[in-house]
Amino acid sequence: QVTKSAPVANMASSTLRGGGERLVREMTPRDSAPQSAGSTRSQDMSMTIGEMENRLLPKPSKGGRGSLPMSARELLAENKQLIEEKKEQKALARKNSREMVQKLIEEDRMKSEGIKATVQSKRSMLKDLAQQYKASITRKEEERAALKTSKKGQPLSYFPFVEGERIAKGRAAKSAVLREEMQGFLQKQREMKPPRNDPLIQDTRVDNVLLYPVVPKVQHGDAVPDEELKLVDETCPHMQRHPVFLTKARDHKSRRLYDDHVRRTLEEKVEQTKMELALQAKKRKDELATLEDSMLVADALRHDGTTAKADARRRHAMFLKEQIEEQQKRKQMEKADKKMEAAGYWGPEDKPTQSNATHRSHCHDLIKQMEVDQNRKVVDRSMRLRQEKQIVNNKAGVLEGI
C-alpha cells in the first residue's frame, strides 16, 4: 500500500507545483483573507496523503462511484432507478397536464358563464329600457290627446296681422286721454268763470214763464216802494266790460279741428317703414345673389374635382389594364418556354382503377346528408316562425292589456 501511495504523493506534489495559486485558491475558503505563499506551502506540507487524495480525486456523483468502473449489478440497479424516475416524471407530467386541462376547462366554463350572464343582463337592461320608452311614448300620447281635447272647443287666439288693430287701439286710448283732459279743462274753466245769473239772463231763458202774482193787486191809492219800480239793475256784470265781439279771439281746445301734425307723424313713420322694408328687401336680394354666386362657385369646384377624379380613375384603370396585359403576356411566355422544354415524368405511379360502387355509395351518402340538411332547415324555419308568431301574440296581448 505504501508503494502504491508513493507515486500518488509524487503526482500530488507535482500538481501543486504546476498548478500554483489555482489549487491554493480552490482549497482556500472564500471568506478567509488571502494568505502568503509561505503559509500556503507549510499547510500543504502538513496535509496527509489521504487528505491530498481526497482533494485531488473527483467527487462521486449521487448514487454512483464517479469515474470508477461499475459492476453489472450496480449498472442494472442504476438503470432501474433511472427508469423509475422517468416513470415518475411521466406520471407527474401527465398529472400536471390533466390538471392544466381541467383548469383550462374550468376557466372556459367560467368565461362562458360570465359571457352568458353579461348577455342576460344586457337583454334585461334593453328590455327595461324598451318598457320605459314605451311608457314614456304612451304618456306623451295621452298628454297630447288630452291637450287636443281641451283645445278643441276653444277658438284660435293668435292672429299675426294685428298692426291695424294695435294702431286703432292706440288712437282710441289717446282720444280717451284727450277727452279726459278736455273735460277737466272745461270743468276748471266753469269753476273759474261761472255762468251769468243776472236778471237779463234769467228773463231771456227758454224756460222763463210769466209768473202772475197770486196776491191781491195794490190799490190805486197805495204807495209802492222805489226798489220795485226799477226795471233792471244798474250794476249788471256784463255791462261793466267790452262785449265779446270786440275782444280778441282765443283758440279753444274744443275747436281744434285740424290734425296735420298727426298726419305728418304718420307719413314720417310710413316713410321710415318703407325705407326699412326696402333695406331689408335689398339685403335679402344681396344675400340671395351671394348665395347663388357661392353655389355657382361650389358647383364649378365640384365639377372640376369630379372631372379630376374621373381622369385619375381613368388613368389608373388604363395603368392597371396595361399591368394585367403585361402579366398575362409574361405568364404566356413563361408557359410557352416551359412547354418548349422536354418535361420528364417524376411523379408517383398511376393509381389503380376503382369500381363504381364506391362512388355510387359516396353519392348516395351525400344525397342522404343533403336530405337531412334540408329537413333540418325546414324544422328550424318552422320553429322560428312559431316563435315569432308567439312573440307577436304576446306583444298583442300586452298592448291589449295596456
C-alpha positions as CSV (number, residue, x, y, z in Angstrom):
1,Q,0.0,0.0,0.0
2,V,2.9,2.3,0.7
3,T,4.4,1.6,-2.7
4,K,1.1,2.4,-4.3
5,S,0.7,5.7,-2.5
6,A,4.2,6.9,-3.2
7,P,3.6,7.8,-6.9
8,V,0.3,9.3,-5.9
9,A,2.1,11.6,-3.5
10,N,4.7,12.5,-6.1
11,M,1.9,13.3,-8.6
12,A,0.1,15.4,-5.9
13,S,3.3,17.4,-5.2
14,S,3.9,17.9,-9.0
15,T,0.4,19.1,-9.4
16,L,0.7,21.5,-6.6
17,R,3.9,22.9,-8.0
18,G,2.5,23.1,-11.6
19,G,-0.9,24.5,-10.6
20,G,0.4,27.1,-8.2
21,E,-2.1,29.5,-6.9
22,R,-5.1,27.9,-8.6
23,L,-5.2,24.9,-6.2
24,V,-4.4,27.2,-3.3
25,R,-7.4,29.4,-4.2
26,E,-9.6,26.4,-4.6
27,M,-8.6,25.0,-1.2
28,T,-8.8,28.4,0.4
29,P,-12.2,29.4,1.8
30,R,-13.8,32.5,0.1
31,D,-14.5,34.3,3.4
32,S,-10.9,33.9,4.7
33,A,-8.3,36.6,3.9
34,P,-5.6,35.8,1.3
35,Q,-2.5,34.1,2.8
36,S,1.1,34.3,1.8
37,A,2.9,31.7,-0.3
38,G,5.0,30.6,2.7
39,S,2.0,29.8,4.8
40,T,0.2,28.0,1.9
41,R,3.2,25.8,1.3
42,S,3.5,25.0,5.0
43,Q,-0.2,24.0,5.1
44,D,0.3,21.8,2.0
45,M,3.2,20.0,3.6
46,S,1.3,19.5,6.8
47,M,-1.6,17.6,4.9
48,T,-1.6,13.8,5.0
49,I,-1.6,11.6,1.9
50,G,-5.3,10.6,2.4
51,E,-6.4,14.2,2.6
52,M,-4.4,15.1,-0.5
53,E,-6.0,12.1,-2.4
54,N,-9.5,13.2,-1.3
55,R,-8.8,16.7,-2.5
56,L,-7.4,15.7,-5.9
57,L,-9.8,12.8,-6.7
58,P,-13.2,13.9,-8.2
59,K,-16.2,13.7,-6.0
60,P,-18.5,10.7,-6.8
61,S,-22.0,11.6,-8.1
62,K,-25.2,10.8,-6.3
63,G,-25.7,7.0,-6.2
64,G,-22.6,6.4,-8.3
65,R,-18.9,5.8,-8.0
66,G,-17.5,8.8,-10.0
67,S,-15.1,7.7,-12.8
68,L,-14.5,4.3,-11.3
69,P,-15.9,1.3,-13.3
70,M,-19.3,-0.1,-12.2
71,S,-20.3,-3.7,-12.0
72,A,-23.3,-5.2,-14.0
73,R,-25.5,-5.4,-10.9
74,E,-24.8,-1.8,-9.9
75,L,-25.4,-0.7,-13.6
76,L,-28.7,-2.7,-13.6
77,A,-29.8,-1.1,-10.3
78,E,-28.9,2.4,-11.5
79,N,-30.8,1.8,-14.8
80,K,-33.9,0.6,-12.8
81,Q,-33.6,3.6,-10.7
82,L,-33.4,5.9,-13.7
83,I,-36.4,4.1,-15.3
84,E,-38.4,4.6,-12.1
85,E,-37.5,8.2,-12.1
86,K,-38.6,8.6,-15.7
87,K,-41.9,6.8,-14.9
88,E,-42.4,9.1,-12.0
89,Q,-41.6,12.1,-14.2
90,K,-44.0,11.0,-16.9
91,A,-46.8,10.3,-14.3
92,L,-46.2,13.7,-12.8
93,A,-46.2,15.4,-16.2
94,R,-49.4,13.5,-17.1
95,K,-51.0,14.6,-13.8
96,N,-49.9,18.2,-14.4
97,S,-51.3,18.1,-18.0
98,R,-54.6,16.7,-16.7
99,E,-54.7,19.4,-14.0
100,M,-53.9,22.0,-16.6
101,V,-56.6,20.7,-18.9
102,Q,-59.1,20.7,-16.1
103,K,-58.0,24.2,-15.1
104,L,-58.4,25.4,-18.7
105,I,-61.8,23.8,-19.0
106,E,-62.9,25.4,-15.7
107,E,-61.7,28.8,-16.9
108,D,-63.5,28.4,-20.2
109,R,-66.7,27.4,-18.3
110,M,-66.3,30.4,-16.1
111,K,-65.8,32.7,-19.1
112,S,-68.8,31.3,-20.9
113,E,-70.9,31.7,-17.8
114,G,-69.7,35.2,-17.4
115,I,-70.5,36.0,-21.0
116,K,-73.9,34.4,-20.7
117,A,-74.6,36.5,-17.5
118,T,-73.4,39.6,-19.3
119,V,-75.7,38.9,-22.3
120,Q,-78.6,38.2,-20.0
121,S,-78.0,41.4,-18.0
122,K,-77.8,43.4,-21.3
123,R,-81.0,41.8,-22.5
124,S,-82.8,42.7,-19.2
125,M,-81.4,46.2,-19.4
126,L,-82.6,46.6,-23.0
127,K,-86.0,45.2,-22.1
128,D,-86.4,47.6,-19.2
129,L,-85.2,50.5,-21.4
130,A,-87.8,49.4,-24.1
131,Q,-90.5,49.3,-21.4
132,Q,-89.5,52.8,-20.2
133,Y,-89.6,54.2,-23.8
134,K,-92.9,52.5,-24.4
135,A,-94.4,54.0,-21.1
136,S,-93.0,57.5,-22.0
137,I,-94.4,57.3,-25.5
138,T,-97.8,56.3,-24.2
139,R,-97.7,59.1,-21.6
140,K,-96.8,61.7,-24.2
141,E,-99.6,60.4,-26.5
142,E,-102.1,60.7,-23.7
143,E,-100.9,64.2,-22.8
144,R,-101.1,65.2,-26.5
145,A,-104.6,63.7,-26.8
146,A,-105.8,65.5,-23.6
147,L,-104.3,68.8,-24.8
148,K,-106.1,68.4,-28.2
149,T,-109.4,67.5,-26.4
150,S,-109.1,70.6,-24.1
151,K,-108.3,72.9,-27.1
152,K,-111.0,71.5,-29.4
153,G,-113.7,73.9,-28.3
154,Q,-111.5,77.0,-27.9
155,P,-111.1,79.5,-30.8
156,L,-107.7,80.4,-32.1
157,S,-106.2,83.3,-30.1
158,Y,-103.3,84.1,-32.4
159,F,-103.5,86.2,-35.5
160,P,-100.3,87.7,-36.9
161,F,-101.8,90.7,-38.8
162,V,-102.7,92.9,-35.8
163,E,-100.9,96.1,-36.7
164,G,-104.0,98.0,-37.7
165,E,-105.9,96.9,-34.6
166,R,-103.0,98.0,-32.5
167,I,-103.0,101.4,-34.2
168,A,-106.7,101.7,-33.7
169,K,-106.4,100.8,-30.0
170,G,-103.6,103.4,-29.6
171,R,-105.7,106.1,-31.2
172,A,-108.7,105.2,-29.0
173,A,-106.5,105.4,-25.9
174,K,-105.1,108.8,-27.0
175,S,-108.7,110.1,-27.7
176,A,-109.8,109.0,-24.3
177,V,-106.8,110.8,-22.7
178,L,-107.6,114.0,-24.7
179,R,-111.3,113.7,-23.8
180,E,-110.5,113.5,-20.1
181,E,-108.1,116.4,-20.4
182,M,-110.7,118.5,-22.2
183,Q,-113.4,117.6,-19.6
184,G,-111.0,118.6,-16.9
185,F,-110.2,121.9,-18.6
186,L,-113.9,122.7,-19.1
187,Q,-114.7,121.9,-15.5
188,K,-111.8,124.1,-14.3
189,Q,-113.0,126.9,-16.6
190,R,-116.6,126.6,-15.3
191,E,-115.3,126.8,-11.8
192,M,-113.1,129.9,-12.6
193,K,-115.8,131.6,-14.7
194,P,-119.2,130.5,-13.7
195,P,-122.2,131.3,-16.0
196,R,-124.1,134.6,-15.6
197,N,-127.1,134.6,-13.4
198,D,-128.3,138.3,-13.7
199,P,-132.0,139.2,-14.3
200,L,-131.4,139.8,-18.0
201,I,-130.2,136.2,-18.5
202,Q,-133.0,134.9,-16.3
203,D,-135.6,136.8,-18.3
204,T,-134.2,135.5,-21.7
205,R,-134.1,131.8,-20.7
206,V,-136.2,129.4,-22.6
207,D,-137.9,128.1,-19.6
208,N,-138.8,131.6,-18.5
209,V,-142.6,131.9,-17.9
210,L,-144.7,134.7,-16.7
211,L,-145.5,134.1,-13.1
212,Y,-148.7,136.0,-12.3
213,P,-148.9,137.2,-8.7
214,V,-151.4,135.5,-6.5
215,V,-151.5,138.3,-4.0
216,P,-154.2,140.9,-4.4
217,K,-153.4,143.9,-6.5
218,V,-152.3,147.1,-5.0
219,Q,-155.0,149.6,-4.9
220,H,-154.7,152.9,-6.7
221,G,-154.0,154.9,-3.7
222,D,-151.4,152.6,-2.1
223,A,-147.8,153.5,-2.1
224,V,-145.2,151.4,-3.9
225,P,-141.5,151.3,-2.8
226,D,-138.9,152.6,-5.2
227,E,-136.9,149.3,-5.5
228,E,-139.9,147.5,-7.0
229,L,-140.3,150.2,-9.7
230,K,-136.9,149.5,-11.2
231,L,-136.9,147.6,-14.4
232,V,-133.3,146.4,-14.4
233,D,-130.3,146.6,-12.1
234,E,-128.0,149.5,-12.8
235,T,-124.9,147.4,-12.0
236,C,-125.1,144.4,-14.3
237,P,-121.8,142.5,-14.5
238,H,-122.0,142.1,-18.3
239,M,-122.3,145.8,-18.8
240,Q,-119.1,146.5,-17.0
241,R,-116.8,145.2,-19.8
242,H,-116.5,145.2,-23.5
243,P,-118.8,142.9,-25.5
244,V,-117.4,139.6,-26.7
245,F,-117.3,140.6,-30.4
246,L,-114.9,143.4,-29.6
247,T,-112.5,141.2,-27.7
248,K,-109.6,139.3,-29.2
249,A,-110.4,135.8,-30.3
250,R,-108.8,132.9,-28.4
251,D,-108.1,129.4,-29.5
252,H,-110.1,126.8,-27.7
253,K,-109.2,123.2,-27.5
254,S,-112.7,122.0,-28.3
255,R,-112.5,123.9,-31.6
256,R,-109.1,122.5,-32.8
257,L,-110.3,120.6,-35.8
258,Y,-107.0,120.2,-37.8
259,D,-104.7,117.2,-37.3
260,D,-101.8,118.0,-39.7
261,H,-99.3,117.0,-37.0
262,V,-100.8,113.6,-36.7
263,R,-100.8,113.1,-40.4
264,R,-97.2,114.3,-40.7
265,T,-96.1,111.9,-37.9
266,L,-97.9,109.0,-39.6
267,E,-96.4,109.9,-43.0
268,E,-92.9,110.0,-41.5
269,K,-93.5,106.7,-39.8
270,V,-94.8,105.2,-43.1
271,E,-91.7,106.6,-45.0
272,Q,-89.4,105.1,-42.3
273,T,-91.1,101.8,-42.5
274,K,-90.9,101.9,-46.3
275,M,-87.2,102.6,-46.1
276,E,-86.6,99.8,-43.6
277,L,-88.6,97.4,-45.8
278,A,-86.6,98.5,-48.9
279,L,-83.3,98.0,-47.0
280,Q,-84.5,94.5,-45.9
281,A,-85.5,93.6,-49.4
282,K,-82.2,94.8,-50.8
283,K,-80.3,92.9,-48.1
284,R,-82.2,89.8,-48.8
285,K,-81.6,90.2,-52.5
286,D,-77.9,90.7,-51.9
287,E,-77.8,87.6,-49.8
288,L,-79.6,85.6,-52.5
289,A,-77.2,86.9,-55.1
290,T,-74.2,86.0,-52.8
291,L,-75.8,82.5,-52.2
292,E,-76.3,82.0,-55.9
293,D,-72.7,83.1,-56.6
294,S,-71.3,80.8,-53.9
295,M,-73.5,77.9,-55.3
296,L,-72.1,78.5,-58.8
297,V,-68.5,78.6,-57.4
298,A,-69.2,75.4,-55.4
299,D,-70.7,73.7,-58.4
300,A,-67.7,74.7,-60.6
301,L,-65.3,73.5,-57.9
302,R,-67.2,70.3,-57.5
303,H,-67.3,69.8,-61.3
304,D,-63.6,70.4,-61.5
305,G,-62.9,67.9,-58.6
306,T,-65.2,65.3,-60.2
307,T,-63.5,65.7,-63.6
308,A,-60.1,65.4,-62.0
309,K,-61.1,62.3,-60.1
310,A,-62.6,60.8,-63.2
311,D,-59.4,61.5,-65.1
312,A,-57.3,60.0,-62.3
313,R,-59.6,56.9,-62.2
314,R,-59.4,56.5,-66.0
315,R,-55.6,56.8,-65.9
316,H,-55.4,54.3,-63.0
317,A,-57.7,51.9,-64.9
318,M,-55.5,52.2,-68.0
319,F,-52.4,51.6,-65.9
320,L,-54.0,48.5,-64.3
321,K,-55.1,47.2,-67.6
322,E,-51.6,47.6,-69.0
323,Q,-50.2,45.8,-65.9
324,I,-52.7,43.0,-66.3
325,E,-51.9,42.6,-70.0
326,E,-48.2,42.6,-69.2
327,Q,-48.6,39.9,-66.6
328,Q,-50.7,37.8,-68.9
329,K,-48.1,38.1,-71.7
330,R,-45.4,37.2,-69.2
331,K,-47.3,34.2,-68.0
332,Q,-48.0,33.1,-71.5
333,M,-44.3,33.5,-72.4
334,E,-43.3,31.5,-69.3
335,K,-45.8,28.8,-70.1
336,A,-44.6,28.6,-73.7
337,D,-41.0,28.4,-72.5
338,K,-41.9,25.6,-70.1
339,K,-43.8,23.7,-72.9
340,M,-40.8,24.0,-75.2
341,E,-38.6,22.2,-72.7
342,A,-38.6,18.4,-72.6
343,A,-40.6,17.6,-69.5
344,G,-39.9,14.2,-67.8
345,Y,-42.2,12.4,-65.5
346,W,-41.1,12.3,-61.9
347,G,-44.4,11.8,-60.2
348,P,-45.8,8.7,-58.5
349,E,-47.2,5.8,-60.3
350,D,-50.8,5.8,-61.6
351,K,-53.4,4.7,-59.1
352,P,-55.3,1.6,-59.8
353,T,-58.8,2.0,-61.1
354,Q,-61.6,1.9,-58.6
355,S,-65.1,0.4,-59.0
356,N,-68.2,2.4,-59.5
357,A,-69.8,1.0,-56.3
358,T,-67.5,3.2,-54.2
359,H,-68.6,6.4,-56.0
360,R,-72.2,5.4,-56.0
361,S,-72.2,4.7,-52.3
362,H,-70.4,8.0,-51.7
363,C,-73.0,9.9,-53.8
364,H,-75.8,8.0,-52.0
365,D,-74.4,9.2,-48.7
366,L,-74.1,12.7,-49.9
367,I,-77.8,12.7,-51.1
368,K,-78.9,11.4,-47.7
369,Q,-76.9,14.1,-45.9
370,M,-78.4,16.8,-48.2
371,E,-81.9,15.4,-47.4
372,V,-81.2,15.5,-43.7
373,D,-79.8,19.1,-44.0
374,Q,-83.0,20.1,-45.9
375,N,-85.2,18.6,-43.3
376,R,-83.3,20.4,-40.6
377,K,-83.7,23.7,-42.4
378,V,-87.4,23.2,-42.7
379,V,-87.7,22.3,-39.0
380,D,-85.6,25.3,-38.0
381,R,-87.7,27.6,-40.2
382,S,-91.0,26.3,-38.8
383,M,-89.7,26.6,-35.2
384,R,-88.6,30.2,-35.9
385,L,-91.9,31.0,-37.4
386,R,-93.7,29.6,-34.4
387,Q,-91.5,31.6,-32.0
388,E,-92.1,34.8,-34.0
389,K,-95.8,34.2,-34.0
390,Q,-95.8,33.5,-30.3
391,I,-93.8,36.7,-29.7
392,V,-96.3,38.7,-31.8
393,N,-99.2,37.2,-29.9
394,N,-97.6,38.1,-26.6
395,K,-96.9,41.6,-27.6
396,A,-100.5,42.0,-28.9
397,G,-101.8,40.7,-25.5
398,V,-99.6,43.1,-23.7
399,L,-100.8,46.0,-25.8
400,E,-104.5,45.0,-25.3
401,G,-103.9,44.8,-21.6
402,I,-102.4,48.3,-21.6
